[in-house]
Amino acid sequence: MEARIITLPGDYIGPEIMREAVKVLKRVAQKYGHSFTFEERLLGGASIDAYGVPLTDETLAACNAADAVLMGSVGGPKWDNVPAAVRPEKGLLAIRKGMQVYANLRPCRIHPQLAGACPLRPDIIREPIDIMILRELTGDIYFGKRSRSEDRTQATDEMAYSVAEVERLARIGFEMAKKRRGKLCSVDKANVLECSRLWRETVQRLSAEYPEVEVSYMYVDNAAMQLILRPSQFDVIITGNLFGDILSDESAAIAGSLGMMPSASLGDGTRGLYEPIHGSAPDIAGKDIANPLGTILSGALLLRHSLGLEQEAAAIEKAVSEVLDAGFRTPDIYSEGKEKVGCIRMGDLVAERI
């Protein structure tokens, strides 16, 4: 297979973790006889420094012409004082909107080798935890109208959803649940928000088309609590942009480290945007101690969802598991008795096991 992949390293540790993910993907291509072409573009603060904006039209066009896009992380204190309209995070929102990727997949699994890093009691995580959080990505309060009063003492952010936006995400959730354990939980705040009432009504209507899926509904505050008290009850969770942002980060903490967590953002076609869920970590940039596994595992999702290469995706996931089995750890997941390695060495170890 031939594939063109755009890489967007971003800022601070972004280029470091991206190099290791590309290293692993190149090893996959070599091992399985594929031809992957990588083209690097700028996003976030790096793009602001070079072009004055966090995302250029040319970069967005390149992403939409590629087979898939792999991203590192953006933002950091260097750009804290730039105007709000051109902050690095604006580039992230713009590329999601511009690529029309509206469904963000964030898997939450506890790697058995890292169970000790989970902050929950052993009796809580005794039951297997395998959650897929499906977050709507291009609507909600992040993209609604916003304003500030003339005297700057009052601010307004609009939360908005249409039936079509909820329906397209919910269908992905139902189809995903059919292929997993047949359970879907829709998370909202329908006791307070009209937006959430529309969300719940839409999911309830669609559920009649999926009788094989067990559907439940949960308010977001209870969902946040239940993720701590009994995470094993969840299979697929669908929710809006704001609630999904918060709950998926909570699930990452449950798994033991943000550095381990990949994500995939998909639209109607096969082209997707793939990224680890952690930030740019300015405090450790350039020290060769960042954890590249979240980015490497995002590369596995890229192979699976955009290129249809399930065997190759599984090979990356197996390689990561074998490296952890062998006791290698970056500082964020290190525990006594294990071997501490840096970002580059961790990438080498995974690539060697493909």
Secondary structure, DSSP 8 states (H G I E B T S, - for coil): -EEEEEEEEESTTHHHHHHHHHHHHHHHHHHHT-EEEEEE---THHHHHHHSSSS-HHHHHHHHHSSEEEEEE---GGGTTS-GGG-HHHHHHHHHHHHT--EEEEEEE--GGGGGG--S-TTTSSS--EEEEEEE-SSGGGTS-EEE-TTSS-EEE-----HHHHHHHHHHHHHHHHHTTSEEEEEE-TTT-HHHHHHHHHHHHHHTT-TTSEEEEEEHHHHHHHHHH-GGG-SEEEE-HHHHHHHHHHHHHHHT-GGG-EEEEE-SSS-EEEEESS---GGGTTTT----HHHHHHHHHHHHHTS--HHHHHHHHHHHHHHHHTTEE-GGG--TTSEE--HHHHHHHHHHT-
